[in-house]
Amino acid sequence: MWINILLLMPFVVGIGCFIAARLQNLQLCKSLHITGLGLMTFATFVVINQVLDEKVVIAWSNWVYIDSLSAIFVGLVGIVGTLAGVYSISYMETELKEGHLDVRSYSFYHGFLHLFFGSMMLAVTTNNIIFMWVAIEATTLASAFLVGLYGKRTSLEAAWKYIIICSVGVAFGLYGTVLTFSSANAVLADPSQAIFWSVINGQAEGLNSNLMYLAFAFIVIGFGTKCGLFPMHTWLPDAHSEAPSPASAVLSAVLLNCAMLIVVRYFILTTKAVGFDYPQMLLLVFGLLSTGIASFFIIMQHDIKRKLAYHSIENMGLISFAFGLGGPIGMFAGLLHTITHSLAKALLFCASGNILLKYHSRDVSYVRGLWKTMPFTAVLFAGGALALGGVPPFGMFVSEFAIIVAAISADKPWLAILCLIFLTIALAGLTTMLLKTVLGEPTEGVETGEISKSSVLVIAIYLVLLLSLGLYISEPIMQLLQNSVGIILGQDNVSFSDMLLLPWQSLGQ
């Protein structure tokens, strides 16, 4: 029952919000939104707990396949997404009061937000490789309306750019999907089962190696476009900066990771068919290029949200780089960084939303004196920026430390040094932003006071979660991470080196 609620309720709520838009009923839309968030959160915890107990949950005649790897991403959609949804209540009400939205567009926003949640849930839980592609394409269509919500020239341009680039990119992903299906169709005794990832995975050693070389290249280019990997990243800064801030949080913190999960799913198949060298090399190259190029763009940005968007490119590159390093530590680092980056980026986009509502500007040179105008938001914004920059004791320091350890363990110290240089450049960009926005005298004409207590609470929850992951990785999370690393590497028992233990930290195992 709870799987049905997890996968279908967002679509029911979305349609309900569209009906509310037709009826011009603001209260109905708000009630549906809150109910949908509550049910999605509860269903998320129930399903993850079921995966912890049973290892794999299969439903809908094998169309739904939730293992520990999927469960991590279900958690990101359900928990990080829900918090962003809670934040959007006060944010969008402020936009409504200030006349930037009417009741109809307010309701449409919430309708498309829940369709977005539903399509992401389907993308990370489906076992059907064709439907996996369909679900990712559906996320583009649902979220494009969020990007173009305000109807301004810049937002509409960003929405169309997003649709065109991602649709062309994901078309390459479809080529990779078809090649994988064709290869599986020739191997499996029952060709009708060639659409199911779990079935293909069981026979992946027999897949045509030449086809899988080509298929994985298409997959990385196609779904890598949706991840924001260089050079397919050009849609991302515009889309993330033009969307409403809570939608930007979901785009950056959740959507990019959903696409990365699909890349990892095909990485598993490809390594069994052709070995680890080729797929790891592709992920290393795209990952390091993305991290390096984005780090230089970060220091050039004057728009707060565009700066955060380039940080998304940098960190998705870092995740790809970690997976490309391989080994238990590399896979662990990539998965942990996926979680920590998701929390940090959601925090910062929500905090930037408070800043935008207060200052009516995203310009770093205009936003000054946050510590006086919004002291709580200022502290949380600074904490989130330091966490994103990999400063201890936040969780992103642990995951970035693990990535460096993975590079050294893989006998690639020069890659570790190069990665550290890029991370330092990115941190410099964040530090400059903090010094300009948080400190100094407040901008003239800006009133003192927080936007709302609920928005500050949501941002604070993100920061507490980031800090807790830096201090202690709980047993359930550690179990999901260990099981996921085992799934990626095809190993039953996976252990991590004591080198990952930091002086202040414990691993719950």
C-alpha positions as a printed NumPy array, in Angstrom:
array([[  0.   ,   0.   ,   0.   ],
       [  2.718,   2.466,   0.971],
       [  4.564,   1.933,  -2.31 ],
       [  1.363,   2.859,  -4.148],
       [  1.039,   5.998,  -2.005],
       [  4.707,   6.861,  -2.566],
       [  4.452,   6.569,  -6.346],
       [  0.873,   7.623,  -7.099],
       [ -0.075,  10.184,  -4.447],
       [  2.097,  12.993,  -5.931],
       [  0.181,  12.71 ,  -9.214],
       [ -3.184,  12.735,  -7.413],
       [ -2.148,  15.831,  -5.445],
       [ -0.825,  17.491,  -8.601],
       [ -4.115,  16.973, -10.438],
       [ -5.982,  18.218,  -7.359],
       [ -3.925,  21.42 ,  -7.392],
       [ -4.8  ,  21.948, -11.063],
       [ -8.484,  21.598, -10.148],
       [ -7.914,  24.126,  -7.356],
       [ -6.398,  26.478,  -9.95 ],
       [ -9.502,  26.101, -12.084],
       [-11.717,  26.81 ,  -9.071],
       [ -9.439,  29.654,  -7.877],
       [ -9.458,  27.933,  -4.469],
       [ -6.271,  28.852,  -2.631],
       [ -7.101,  26.97 ,   0.565],
       [ -7.839,  23.729,  -1.304],
       [ -4.461,  23.912,  -3.039],
       [ -2.632,  24.586,   0.215],
       [ -4.429,  21.717,   1.995],
       [ -3.639,  19.29 ,  -0.822],
       [ -0.005,  20.393,  -0.826],
       [  0.456,  19.864,   2.911],
       [ -1.379,  16.511,   2.839],
       [  0.714,  15.331,  -0.096],
       [  3.969,  16.271,   1.627],
       [  2.945,  14.468,   4.808],
       [  1.966,  11.271,   3.012],
       [  5.101,  11.303,   0.845],
       [  7.341,  11.704,   3.888],
       [  5.669,   8.926,   5.853],
       [  5.635,   6.58 ,   2.845],
       [  9.331,   7.314,   2.267],
       [ 10.29 ,   6.216,   5.771],
       [  8.08 ,   3.111,   5.585],
       [  9.56 ,   1.989,   2.253],
       [ 13.164,   2.655,   3.348],
       [ 12.56 ,   0.673,   6.544],
       [ 11.142,  -2.152,   4.431],
       [ 14.285,  -2.133,   2.269],
       [ 16.481,  -2.257,   5.388],
       [ 14.556,  -5.333,   6.547],
       [ 14.184,  -7.151,   3.217],
       [ 17.156,  -5.792,   1.152],
       [ 14.955,  -5.546,  -1.972],
       [ 11.318,  -4.534,  -2.396],
       [  9.65 ,  -5.623,  -5.649],
       [  6.164,  -4.499,  -6.703],
       [  3.934,  -3.883,  -9.706],
       [  4.887,  -7.16 , -11.444],
       [  8.616,  -6.369, -11.293],
       [  8.166,  -2.845, -12.679],
       [  9.17 ,  -1.411,  -9.292],
       [ 12.494,  -2.536,  -7.833],
       [ 13.764,  -0.769,  -4.722],
       [ 17.113,  -1.931,  -3.356],
       [ 19.429,  -0.055,  -0.995],
       [ 20.795,   2.007,  -3.884],
       [ 17.312,   3.155,  -4.889],
       [ 16.359,   3.687,  -1.24 ],
       [ 19.037,   6.377,  -0.819],
       [ 17.555,   8.368,  -3.688],
       [ 13.984,   7.726,  -2.539],
       [ 15.088,   9.288,   0.748],
       [ 16.486,  12.337,  -1.034],
       [ 13.267,  12.89 ,  -2.989],
       [ 11.033,  12.221,   0.002],
       [ 12.934,  14.038,   2.749],
       [ 14.912,  16.813,   1.051],
       [ 12.016,  17.401,  -1.347],
       [  9.462,  17.56 ,   1.459],
       [ 11.489,  20.133,   3.39 ],
       [ 11.73 ,  22.26 ,   0.242],
       [  7.972,  21.833,  -0.159],
       [  7.401,  23.042,   3.404],
       [  9.669,  26.025,   2.742],
       [  7.701,  26.844,  -0.411],
       [  4.508,  27.419,   1.63 ],
       [  5.727,  30.683,   3.173],
       [  7.85 ,  31.594,   0.141],
       [  5.037,  31.332,  -2.397],
       [  2.554,  33.042,  -0.065],
       [  4.94 ,  36.   ,   0.123],
       [  5.193,  36.035,  -3.668],
       [  1.39 ,  35.944,  -3.83 ],
       [  1.021,  38.86 ,  -1.394],
       [  3.588,  40.947,  -3.289],
       [  1.72 ,  40.425,  -6.559],
       [  4.339,  38.335,  -8.354],
       [  1.811,  35.479,  -8.629],
       [ -1.968,  35.133,  -8.773],
       [ -4.017,  32.283,  -7.285],
       [ -3.974,  30.407, -10.59 ],
       [ -0.182,  30.439, -11.007],
       [  0.229,  29.696,  -7.268],
       [ -1.887,  26.55 ,  -7.684],
       [ -0.159,  25.579, -10.926],
       [  3.196,  25.858,  -9.159],
       [  2.159,  23.362,  -6.489],
       [  0.557,  21.07 ,  -9.054],
       [  3.703,  20.863, -11.155],
       [  5.861,  20.559,  -8.033],
       [  4.022,  17.384,  -7.02 ],
       [  4.118,  16.014, -10.577],
       [  7.853,  16.677, -10.398],
       [  8.098,  14.711,  -7.14 ],
       [  6.104,  11.847,  -8.642],
       [  8.168,  11.604, -11.819],
       [ 11.407,  11.604,  -9.797],
       [ 10.075,   8.854,  -7.525],
       [  9.229,   6.764, -10.582],
       [ 12.669,   7.4  , -12.103],
       [ 14.536,   6.11 ,  -9.042],
       [ 12.276,   3.122,  -8.316],
       [ 11.384,   1.703, -11.716],
       [ 12.974,  -1.547, -12.855],
       [ 11.955,  -0.997, -16.476],
       [ 14.823,   0.607, -18.391],
       [ 12.468,   2.079, -21.011],
       [ 10.198,   3.572, -18.366],
       [ 13.311,   4.832, -16.566],
       [ 13.976,   7.008, -19.598],
       [ 10.314,   8.056, -19.806],
       [ 10.32 ,   9.101, -16.141],
       [ 13.457,  11.218, -16.541],
       [ 11.936,  12.918, -19.575],
       [  8.784,  13.521, -17.517],
       [ 10.86 ,  15.319, -14.89 ],
       [ 11.965,  17.732, -17.612],
       [  8.416,  18.53 , -18.669],
       [  7.117,  18.956, -15.112],
       [ 10.004,  21.106, -13.902],
       [ 10.153,  23.266, -17.045],
       [  6.867,  24.863, -15.985],
       [  8.436,  25.656, -12.606],
       [ 11.412,  27.326, -14.297],
       [  9.145,  29.495, -16.463],
       [  6.58 ,  30.175, -13.728],
       [  7.003,  33.963, -13.562],
       [  6.498,  34.384, -17.305],
       [  9.349,  36.886, -17.684],
       [ 11.508,  36.88 , -20.791],
       [ 14.519,  35.501, -18.906],
       [ 12.536,  32.757, -17.17 ],
       [ 10.778,  31.659, -20.372],
       [ 14.102,  31.646, -22.208],
       [ 15.625,  29.516, -19.431],
       [ 12.667,  27.112, -19.548],
       [ 12.916,  26.596, -23.306],
       [ 16.682,  26.239, -23.119],
       [ 16.199,  23.624, -20.406],
       [ 13.626,  21.679, -22.442],
       [ 15.619,  21.709, -25.678],
       [ 19.062,  20.872, -24.276],
       [ 17.822,  18.201, -21.867],
       [ 15.503,  16.617, -24.437],
       [ 18.32 ,  16.393, -26.978],
       [ 20.652,  15.08 , -24.289],
       [ 18.212,  12.511, -22.974],
       [ 17.659,  11.367, -26.581],
       [ 21.254,  10.122, -26.447],
       [ 20.248,   8.326, -23.269],
       [ 17.464,   6.647, -25.236],
       [ 20.019,   5.393, -27.773],
       [ 22.016,   3.875, -24.935],
       [ 18.856,   2.321, -23.505],
       [ 17.904,   0.766, -26.849],
       [ 21.417,  -0.626, -27.36 ],
       [ 21.327,  -2.175, -23.882],
       [ 17.884,  -3.659, -24.571],
       [ 19.112,  -5.054, -27.891],
       [ 22.134,  -6.657, -26.242],
       [ 20.008,  -8.132, -23.439],
       [ 17.409,  -9.364, -25.915],
       [ 20.062, -11.539, -27.562],
       [ 21.22 , -13.031, -24.249],
       [ 18.056, -13.71 , -22.272],
       [ 16.014, -16.858, -22.816],
       [ 12.825, -14.797, -22.5  ],
       [ 13.26 , -11.618, -24.586],
       [ 10.238, -10.008, -22.897],
       [ 12.353,  -9.734, -19.726],
       [ 14.997,  -7.61 , -21.483],
       [ 13.295,  -4.429, -20.29 ],
       [ 13.956,  -5.15 , -16.609],
       [ 17.214,  -3.888, -15.11 ],
       [ 17.373,  -6.578, -12.414],
       [ 17.006,  -9.355, -14.996],
       [ 19.636,  -7.824, -17.286],
       [ 21.955,  -7.405, -14.3  ],
       [ 21.735, -11.131, -13.597],
       [ 23.029, -11.909, -17.1  ],
       [ 25.168,  -8.811, -17.671],
       [ 28.406, -10.789, -18.139],
       [ 26.966, -12.131, -21.392],
       [ 26.061,  -8.755, -22.898],
       [ 27.729,  -7.805, -26.176],
       [ 30.821,  -5.856, -25.129],
       [ 30.967,  -3.748, -28.308],
       [ 27.365,  -2.657, -27.878],
       [ 27.899,  -1.871, -24.199],
       [ 30.964,   0.275, -24.948],
       [ 28.781,   2.388, -27.216],
       [ 25.709,   2.213, -24.969],
       [ 27.511,   3.533, -21.901],
       [ 29.007,   6.428, -23.869],
       [ 25.479,   7.409, -24.934],
       [ 24.219,   6.972, -21.36 ],
       [ 26.906,   9.245, -19.892],
       [ 26.323,  11.923, -22.527],
       [ 22.526,  11.621, -22.364],
       [ 21.79 ,  11.345, -18.672],
       [ 24.967,  13.309, -17.909],
       [ 23.213,  16.242, -19.582],
       [ 20.483,  15.976, -16.944],
       [ 23.179,  15.7  , -14.238],
       [ 24.692,  18.971, -15.427],
       [ 28.054,  17.478, -16.376],
       [ 30.384,  19.555, -18.577],
       [ 30.047,  20.272, -21.492],
       [ 26.291,  19.469, -21.444],
       [ 25.709,  21.807, -18.483],
       [ 24.693,  25.031, -20.191],
       [ 20.987,  24.785, -19.298],
       [ 21.639,  24.482, -15.57 ],
       [ 22.745,  27.994, -14.452],
       [ 19.813,  29.641, -16.247],
       [ 17.166,  27.162, -15.074],
       [ 18.296,  27.118, -11.448],
       [ 18.572,  30.892, -11.207],
       [ 15.211,  31.68 , -12.847],
       [ 13.046,  29.124, -11.03 ],
       [ 11.404,  30.032,  -7.697],
       [ 13.942,  29.347,  -4.942],
       [ 12.216,  26.239,  -3.481],
       [ 11.98 ,  24.794,  -6.998],
       [ 15.675,  25.613,  -7.506],
       [ 16.389,  23.668,  -4.31 ],
       [ 14.596,  20.591,  -5.664],
       [ 16.196,  20.898,  -9.101],
       [ 19.699,  21.089,  -7.678],
       [ 19.419,  18.878,  -4.612],
       [ 17.237,  16.083,  -5.989],
       [ 16.76 ,  16.039,  -9.768],
       [ 20.458,  15.958, -10.681],
       [ 20.95 ,  12.987,  -8.358],
       [ 18.067,  11.064,  -9.948],
       [ 19.823,  11.278, -13.308],
       [ 23.106,  10.224, -11.688],
       [ 21.411,   7.112, -10.282],
       [ 20.51 ,   6.025, -13.809],
       [ 24.128,   6.522, -14.899],
       [ 25.208,   4.346, -11.955],
       [ 22.653,   1.654, -12.891],
       [ 24.166,   1.418, -16.371],
       [ 27.67 ,   1.624, -14.898],
       [ 26.88 ,  -1.608, -13.024],
       [ 25.766,  -3.361, -16.222],
       [ 28.715,  -2.065, -18.241],
       [ 31.364,  -3.098, -15.708],
       [ 30.052,  -6.663, -15.791],
       [ 30.134,  -6.706, -19.583],
       [ 33.44 ,  -4.944, -20.326],
       [ 35.242,  -4.529, -16.986],
       [ 35.802,  -1.463, -14.813],
       [ 38.489,   0.419, -16.771],
       [ 36.375,   1.925, -19.565],
       [ 33.32 ,   3.087, -17.568],
       [ 35.509,   4.422, -14.753],
       [ 37.615,   6.347, -17.262],
       [ 34.522,   8.021, -18.743],
       [ 33.206,   9.053, -15.326],
       [ 36.651,  10.285, -14.266],
       [ 37.08 ,  12.47 , -17.347],
       [ 33.602,  14.006, -17.31 ],
       [ 33.724,  14.399, -13.536],
       [ 37.098,  16.111, -13.343],
       [ 36.317,  18.411, -16.28 ],
       [ 33.015,  19.423, -14.683],
       [ 34.632,  20.09 , -11.309],
       [ 37.495,  22.078, -12.807],
       [ 35.561,  24.218, -15.287],
       [ 32.767,  24.969, -12.805],
       [ 35.205,  26.024, -10.074],
       [ 36.526,  28.834, -12.287],
       [ 33.013,  29.935, -13.272],
       [ 32.026,  30.054,  -9.58 ],
       [ 34.477,  32.837,  -8.759],
       [ 33.251,  34.878, -11.753],
       [ 29.554,  34.967, -10.79 ],
       [ 27.861,  37.982,  -9.177],
       [ 24.375,  36.445,  -9.039],
       [ 23.943,  34.393,  -5.839],
       [ 21.738,  31.73 ,  -7.432],
       [ 23.942,  31.394, -10.521],
       [ 26.951,  30.953,  -8.23 ],
       [ 25.089,  28.148,  -6.43 ],
       [ 24.096,  26.639,  -9.784],
       [ 27.738,  26.39 , -10.84 ],
       [ 28.418,  24.742,  -7.489],
       [ 25.888,  22.111,  -8.531],
       [ 27.906,  21.432, -11.677],
       [ 31.101,  21.267,  -9.631],
       [ 29.66 ,  18.836,  -7.106],
       [ 27.96 ,  16.584,  -9.652],
       [ 31.363,  16.43 , -11.318],
       [ 32.884,  15.522,  -7.965],
       [ 30.353,  12.703,  -7.512],
       [ 31.098,  11.395, -11.01 ],
       [ 34.821,  11.676, -10.243],
       [ 34.369,   9.617,  -7.05 ],
       [ 32.527,   6.852,  -8.898],
       [ 35.225,   6.943, -11.566],
       [ 37.945,   6.35 ,  -8.969],
       [ 36.258,   3.055,  -8.137],
       [ 36.813,   0.698,  -5.249],
       [ 34.745,   0.549,  -2.06 ],
       [ 36.017,   3.918,  -0.807],
       [ 35.334,   5.699,  -4.101],
       [ 31.787,   4.353,  -4.31 ],
       [ 31.143,   5.143,  -0.642],
       [ 32.488,   8.667,  -1.151],
       [ 30.319,   9.242,  -4.226],
       [ 27.143,   8.107,  -2.477],
       [ 27.87 ,  10.037,   0.723],
       [ 28.677,  13.163,  -1.277],
       [ 25.37 ,  12.742,  -3.1  ],
       [ 23.56 ,  12.95 ,   0.25 ],
       [ 25.6  ,  15.776,   1.759],
       [ 25.568,  17.91 ,  -1.389],
       [ 21.806,  17.468,  -1.629],
       [ 21.326,  18.823,   1.895],
       [ 23.792,  21.697,   1.473],
       [ 22.383,  22.847,  -1.842],
       [ 18.771,  22.704,  -0.662],
       [ 19.789,  24.76 ,   2.382],
       [ 21.515,  27.435,   0.331],
       [ 18.812,  27.796,  -2.31 ],
       [ 16.183,  28.153,   0.417],
       [ 18.359,  30.689,   2.252],
       [ 18.896,  32.563,  -1.015],
       [ 15.105,  32.628,  -1.34 ],
       [ 14.849,  34.495,   1.962],
       [ 17.536,  36.896,   0.747],
       [ 15.71 ,  37.47 ,  -2.541],
       [ 12.398,  38.159,  -0.784],
       [ 14.093,  40.631,   1.575],
       [ 16.424,  42.457,  -0.842],
       [ 14.546,  41.838,  -4.128],
       [ 17.946,  41.203,  -5.682],
       [ 20.354,  38.325,  -6.231],
       [ 23.334,  40.595,  -6.881],
       [ 26.213,  39.925,  -4.483],
       [ 27.279,  43.572,  -4.615],
       [ 23.798,  44.772,  -3.58 ],
       [ 23.055,  42.263,  -0.807],
       [ 24.971,  43.514,   2.239],
       [ 24.678,  43.367,   6.014],
       [ 22.696,  40.148,   6.276],
       [ 23.881,  39.716,   9.861],
       [ 21.89 ,  42.824,  10.797],
       [ 18.827,  42.538,   8.561],
       [ 18.212,  38.781,   8.959],
       [ 20.548,  37.433,  11.667],
       [ 19.166,  33.876,  11.762],
       [ 19.162,  33.525,   7.986],
       [ 22.678,  35.022,   7.919],
       [ 24.029,  32.406,  10.338],
       [ 22.339,  29.553,   8.459],
       [ 23.435,  30.907,   5.074],
       [ 27.028,  31.19 ,   6.297],
       [ 26.897,  27.719,   7.825],
       [ 25.505,  26.24 ,   4.621],
       [ 28.146,  27.952,   2.491],
       [ 30.942,  26.674,   4.736],
       [ 29.401,  23.192,   4.614],
       [ 29.207,  23.343,   0.813],
       [ 32.829,  24.452,   0.745],
       [ 33.852,  21.287,   2.596],
       [ 34.757,  22.912,   5.906],
       [ 34.84 ,  20.536,   8.919],
       [ 32.976,  19.245,  10.819],
       [ 30.135,  19.249,   8.268],
       [ 29.229,  16.16 ,   6.261],
       [ 30.665,  17.431,   2.983],
       [ 34.125,  17.545,   4.512],
       [ 33.805,  13.833,   5.291],
       [ 32.678,  12.939,   1.766],
       [ 35.347,  15.12 ,   0.129],
       [ 37.974,  13.655,   2.46 ],
       [ 36.824,  10.19 ,   1.383],
       [ 37.146,  11.191,  -2.29 ],
       [ 40.758,  12.275,  -1.748],
       [ 41.452,   9.023,   0.127],
       [ 39.903,   7.104,  -2.786],
       [ 42.17 ,   8.893,  -5.275],
       [ 45.255,   8.086,  -3.213],
       [ 44.107,   4.478,  -2.723],
       [ 43.656,   4.17 ,  -6.496],
       [ 47.312,   5.23 ,  -6.89 ],
       [ 46.307,   8.524,  -8.527],
       [ 47.8  ,  11.159,  -6.177],
       [ 48.058,  13.699,  -8.989],
       [ 44.288,  13.518,  -9.426],
       [ 43.887,  14.088,  -5.683],
       [ 46.081,  17.204,  -5.9  ],
       [ 44.189,  18.511,  -8.937],
       [ 40.877,  17.902,  -7.186],
       [ 42.068,  19.757,  -4.078],
       [ 43.08 ,  22.744,  -6.213],
       [ 39.604,  22.902,  -7.784],
       [ 37.929,  22.566,  -4.379],
       [ 40.069,  25.403,  -3.015],
       [ 39.068,  27.675,  -5.901],
       [ 35.384,  26.871,  -5.303],
       [ 35.772,  27.556,  -1.573],
       [ 37.37 ,  30.914,  -2.388],
       [ 34.3  ,  31.824,  -4.438],
       [ 31.994,  30.939,  -1.546],
       [ 34.11 ,  32.82 ,   0.983],
       [ 34.073,  35.959,  -1.156],
       [ 30.285,  35.748,  -1.42 ],
       [ 29.945,  35.398,   2.358],
       [ 32.23 ,  38.341,   3.111],
       [ 30.256,  40.586,   0.766],
       [ 26.728,  39.536,   1.735],
       [ 26.833,  38.663,   5.426],
       [ 29.187,  41.374,   6.683],
       [ 29.147,  45.114,   6.161],
       [ 26.427,  47.697,   6.645],
       [ 22.919,  46.77 ,   5.46 ],
       [ 21.68 ,  48.006,   2.115],
       [ 19.649,  51.209,   2.457],
       [ 15.884,  50.809,   2.511],
       [ 15.911,  47.146,   3.558],
       [ 13.783,  46.431,   6.613],
       [ 15.083,  44.314,   9.492],
       [ 13.429,  40.98 ,  10.29 ],
       [ 13.161,  37.39 ,   9.119],
       [ 10.798,  36.414,   6.313],
       [  9.033,  33.76 ,   8.411],
       [  9.747,  31.405,  11.294],
       [  8.874,  28.335,   9.218],
       [ 11.407,  29.19 ,   6.502],
       [ 14.163,  29.641,   9.084],
       [ 13.197,  26.335,  10.72 ],
       [ 13.455,  24.413,   7.438],
       [ 16.886,  25.888,   6.692],
       [ 18.012,  25.072,  10.244],
       [ 16.916,  21.434,   9.834],
       [ 19.069,  21.145,   6.706],
       [ 22.073,  22.521,   8.603],
       [ 21.548,  20.183,  11.573],
       [ 21.386,  17.189,   9.221],
       [ 24.609,  18.308,   7.53 ],
       [ 26.352,  18.689,  10.863],
       [ 25.098,  15.332,  12.137],
       [ 26.436,  13.532,   9.051],
       [ 29.808,  15.11 ,   9.714],
       [ 29.878,  13.9  ,  13.305],
       [ 28.243,  10.493,  13.092],
       [ 26.877,   8.326,  10.302],
       [ 23.97 ,   6.416,  11.823],
       [ 23.631,   2.65 ,  11.462],
       [ 20.644,   2.696,   9.025],
       [ 22.381,   5.162,   6.696],
       [ 25.627,   3.208,   6.937],
       [ 23.786,  -0.015,   6.132],
       [ 22.242,   1.55 ,   3.035],
       [ 25.636,   2.891,   1.953],
       [ 27.403,  -0.45 ,   2.467],
       [ 24.69 ,  -2.392,   0.66 ],
       [ 24.724,   0.127,  -2.197],
       [ 28.498,  -0.099,  -2.597],
       [ 28.122,  -3.881,  -2.715],
       [ 25.472,  -3.563,  -5.443],
       [ 27.673,  -1.263,  -7.548],
       [ 30.79 ,  -3.429,  -7.198],
       [ 28.958,  -6.757,  -7.32 ],
       [ 30.292,  -7.79 ,  -3.911],
       [ 28.411,  -9.254,  -0.959],
       [ 30.591,  -8.069,   1.919],
       [ 32.004,  -4.565,   1.72 ],
       [ 34.113,  -2.883,   4.389],
       [ 35.666,   0.552,   4.512],
       [ 39.188,   1.459,   5.54 ],
       [ 39.905,   2.969,   8.96 ],
       [ 41.402,   5.842,   6.967],
       [ 37.859,   7.192,   6.642],
       [ 37.54 ,   7.658,  10.395],
       [ 38.195,  11.245,  11.401],
       [ 39.157,  12.232,  14.968],
       [ 35.686,  13.554,  15.833],
       [ 33.621,  11.091,  13.801],
       [ 32.147,   7.619,  14.16 ],
       [ 30.783,   5.256,  11.545],
       [ 27.676,   3.446,  12.71 ],
       [ 28.586,  -0.103,  11.829]])
